[in-house]
């Protein structure tokens, strides 16, 4: 994951080429791999969004099924050619989630600096 990644919100809005098949992806034994690339991070975010924001199943599903579906989406749409295990995808998401939480916390602190209607 690249900590200085410059990402536009529009990067996640175009799902025209995104495959959403629910077919199971065969698992292969994979050793310790390299860090996720910026493109893989974007693919992982799209996979998470497709599964977590699915209005039919959403996040109300068993953890194993949830991450299996995210992994399947990720593998089907990952164009890097690097094989990632389900555990690797789960850990990759945890790294992204920590960064998102830090960003959100900073945003909240900035918003509290000038509360609406406060006198200077």
C-alpha positions in Angstrom: 0.0 0.0 0.0 1.3 3.4 -0.9 0.8 6.0 2.0 1.1 8.9 -0.4 -1.5 7.6 -2.9 -3.3 10.3 -4.7 -6.8 8.9 -5.3 -9.9 10.7 -6.8 -13.3 9.7 -5.7 -14.2 9.2 -9.4 -11.7 6.4 -9.5 -14.2 4.2 -7.6 -17.3 5.2 -9.4 -16.7 3.5 -12.8 -17.6 -0.1 -12.5 -18.1 -0.7 -16.3 -15.3 -3.2 -16.5 -15.8 -4.6 -13.1 -16.8 -8.3 -13.0 -19.2 -9.2 -10.3 -19.7 -12.9 -10.8 -20.3 -14.9 -7.6 -18.6 -18.0 -9.0 -16.1 -19.4 -6.6 -12.4 -18.8 -7.3 -10.2 -21.8 -6.8 -7.7 -21.5 -3.9 -4.0 -22.1 -4.4 -1.3 -22.3 -1.8 0.5 -18.9 -1.9 3.5 -17.8 0.2 4.3 -14.3 1.6 3.7 -11.9 -1.3 4.7 -8.3 -2.0 2.7 -5.3 -0.7 -0.5 -4.4 -2.5 0.0 -2.0 -5.4 -2.2 1.2 -5.7 -4.2 -0.5 -8.4 -4.8 -3.5 -6.2 -5.9 -1.2 -3.4 -8.5 0.3 -5.7 -9.6 -3.1 -6.8 -9.9 -4.2 -3.2 -12.0 -1.1 -2.3 -14.3 -1.9 -5.2 -14.6 -5.5 -4.1 -15.4 -4.5 -0.5 -17.9 -1.9 -1.7 -19.7 -4.4 -4.0 -20.1 -7.0 -1.2 -20.6 -4.7 1.9 -23.0 -2.3 0.2 -25.0 -5.1 -1.5 -28.6 -4.2 -0.5 -29.7 -7.8 -0.5 -27.0 -9.4 1.7 -25.0 -6.4 3.0 -22.7 -7.1 6.0 -25.3 -9.3 7.7 -23.6 -12.5 6.6 -21.2 -14.9 8.3 -17.6 -13.6 8.3 -16.2 -16.5 6.3 -18.8 -15.9 3.6 -18.3 -12.1 3.6 -14.6 -12.4 3.1 -14.9 -15.2 0.6 -17.2 -13.0 -1.6 -14.8 -10.1 -1.3 -11.9 -12.3 -2.3 -13.8 -13.7 -5.2 -14.6 -10.2 -6.5 -11.0 -9.1 -5.9 -9.5 -12.1 -7.8 -11.9 -11.7 -10.7 -11.1 -8.0 -11.2 -7.4 -7.9 -10.2 -5.4 -7.1 -13.3 -2.0 -7.1 -11.6 -1.3 -10.8 -12.3 -0.3 -11.3 -8.6 -2.2 -14.1 -6.9 -3.6 -13.0 -3.5 -5.0 -15.4 -0.9 -8.2 -14.7 1.0 -6.1 -14.0 4.1 -3.9 -11.6 2.1 -7.0 -9.7 0.9 -8.4 -9.6 4.5 -5.1 -8.1 5.8 -4.9 -5.7 2.8 -8.4 -4.4 3.7 -7.3 -4.0 7.4 -4.4 -1.8 6.3 -6.8 0.4 4.2 -9.4 0.5 7.0 -6.7 1.8 9.5 -5.7 4.5 7.1 -9.4 5.5 6.5 -10.1 5.6 10.2 -7.0 7.9 10.8 -8.2 10.2 8.0 -11.7 10.3 9.3 -10.4 11.2 12.8 -8.3 14.0 11.4 -11.3 15.3 9.5 -13.5 15.3 12.6 -10.8 17.3 14.5 -10.7 19.9 11.8 -14.5 20.3 11.8 -14.4 20.8 15.6 -11.9 23.7 15.3 -14.5 26.2 14.1 -17.9 25.2 15.4 -20.8 26.8 13.7 -22.1 30.0 15.4 -19.1 30.3 17.7 -17.7 33.8 18.4 -14.0 34.4 17.8 
